[in-house]
Amino acid sequence: MGMSDARVSTAAAPGGWIAAAGLKRLASLKLTLVLLLLLGAGVIGHDPVTGGAAWLVAVPLLLGAVNLSAAVLTHPVFRQQTALLMFHVALLAIVVLVAAGRLTYLNGQLELAEGEVFKGELARSESGPWHRSLLERARFVNDGFTIRYEKGVRRAETRNTVRWLDDTGREQKGVIGDNEPLVRHGYRFYTSFNKGFAPVFIWHPAGGPPQRGSINLPSYPIHEYGQALEWTLPGTQIKLWTMLQFDEVLLDSDRVSQFRLPTRHTLVVRIGDARQELVPGERMVLPAGILVYERLSTWMGYTVFYDWTLPWLFVACLLAVASLAWHFWKKFAVQPWDR
């Protein structure tokens, strides 16, 4: 038994040496430099519109986590200094969380008319390849907004009232803004500078039930002199060109003002060579049905953001700062600083 044990011990030694040598290579600072260069190239080449490109950032980060883990395992100084070990463990957590965040995040934009329900559809979005959308569960209603403008037409605070149903089915109400989000199922909805006017129509198709809907004219006041849009009547191939006309100065650059609807306005509707001006309540007779202009409303543009790693990143950063402070306190407390 003694001879057998000796043979087993001798045979196992080369394998352990190879594993240790492999760990040292993984912990190499040269490899760290290469991975940092790859990460820089990935950040430059990353196209957020295509989710697959997130791998250009995530892969160097994950390889960097392996490199850092190997360094922690192979350098005895980490086992001798607890504060330094905690700092590198926190740093490892940060690297892994950033990689995971790039693979699962979502950024998007949407527009909702006053009274419209968000049903999970985005106008534009970018996301990581591992993002699994739960936006259809994050429904809410835009109940309108107020925006204050400083002199010079500089946008100040935006207050947007929203409603939603909580997990128990009870209706909730709140006010959000550019810095105060509505948080639903991990998604954070913020108001944006993008907003404008929304004419509301009732379409009575021939032989079909009436439909109420609105169109979102270009953002105001950015496109103050371009309040026109071409759109298609639902269920038809009829294209309408629609323009909002009014003479009032809604946002005065010489005083503080608020976003509001014009007191008087007309809506110019054009189909081919036919042109008609409508005020609220008037109608336009078409071969396919009757279009009634009901009223002028507003729409708000939102940005939506999702990244489940942010709270954990905050905790990891706090741990890294605290452990590094502990390390340097122990280092410099050995002898007085005034020497």
Secondary structure by P-SEA (a helix, b strand, c coil): caaaaaaaaaaaaaaaaaaaaaaaaaacaaaaaaaaaaaaaaaaaccccccccccaaaaaaaaaaaaaaaaaaccccccccaaaaaaaaaaaaaaaaaaaaaabbbbbccccccccccccccccccccccccccccccccccccbbbbbcccccccbbbbbbbbbccccbbbbbccccccccccccbbbbbccccbbbbbbbbbcccbbbbbbccccccccccccccccccccccccbbbbbbbbbccccccccbbbbbbccccbbbbbbcccbbbbbcccbbbbcccbbbbbccccbbbbbbbbbbcaaaaaaaaaaaaaaaaaaaaaaaaacccccc
